[in-house]
Amino acid sequence: MEIGKVPNDLLEKLVFENIKNKREEVIVHAGVGKDCSVIDFGEYSCVVSTDPITGATHNIGSLAINISCNDVAASGAEPIGVLMTILAPANTTEKDLEQIMKDAGKASEKLNVEIVGGHTEITDAVNRVVITTTVIGKQLKERVITMENIKVGDKILITKSAGIEGTSIIANELEDRLKNKLSEELIREAQALGDNISVVKEGMICASIGVNYMHDITEGGVLGAIWEASEAIGKGVKVKRELIPIKQSTNEICSIFNINPLRLISSGSMLIIASDKNSELILKELRKENIQVTIIGEVTEEDIIIEEDGQGVTIDPPQSDELYKVI
């Protein structure tokens, strides 16, 4: 099997088909394109999500906190607590562990989420540090985002730009290989993209306005997220290639390594589906907060299409992320 997330067809066949037991307290069950599970806790719902960090070594404590909080924010919920499991190889030093936790602590303070527990272990089962975080969020049950109101013509938006996380990882992990090919300014721009990895703020703002769907753009990049969104909502989508924002540093790094920026992991960018009216409000409110947001397409009856130079091309299901061709 390829490195990276298991392809969605295999997820359906090997994973989801074997989840037989269902509880009536579960409002949102596991499925493709769903970042979180939602559990009924009376007046409130409990929103939970889990994610690993496997493709980076730089600043992984901060990444671990942010990526899971992003998933909870995609449900419009406020992250409350984080459980953090660290599996580290035998050559890990005390200083390494301390740095991971310092970074995680700073990220959790910034997001006002508490690290409430977890597990830390040195093991020969891994050859580099692997961190898994599980985030617990809280949300009024009446404000749980459902896909029932999605209609043909609803707008598709993304925040920030494509390939944020992947660009930052490559620029930090492979800086020496970039020095003779990219300007110092662009290398620093690329590395700094890691500071914009959180989508919690836009998630909270969009939830307060009213959206029909949100999805944190992670492995598989923008195109992978669009495909997963179509699967989740049970409708088609059409986006325009020229409308998808991509930083110059992302474009140039992807050109150097011959990878597709639209298939590059992009934590830090949120995919949003909202009505015409609410889309305009989202544009207005996010821009007030200096958060870049762009309408890139709309919901259709069927098919998953990206339009480029007037030609429509079917978007294929996500496979192994472009990052793994480089790192």
Secondary structure, 3 states (H helix, E strand, C coil): CCCCCCCHHHHHHHHHHHCCCCCCCEEECCCCCCCCEEEEECCEEEEEEEEEECCCCCCHHHHHHHHHHHHHHCCCCEEEEEEEEEEECCCCCHHHHHHHHHHHHHHHHHHCCEEEEEEEEECCCCCCCEEEEEEEEEEEHHHCCCCCCCCCCCEEEEECCCCHHHHHHHHHHCHHHHCCCCCHHHHHHHHHHHHHCCCHHHHHHHHHHCCCEEEECCCCHHHHHHHHHHHHHCCEEEEEHHHCCCCHHHHHHHHHCCCCHHHCCCCCCEEEEECHHHHHHHHHHHHHCCCCEEEEEEEECCCEEEEECCEEEECCCCCCCHHHHCC
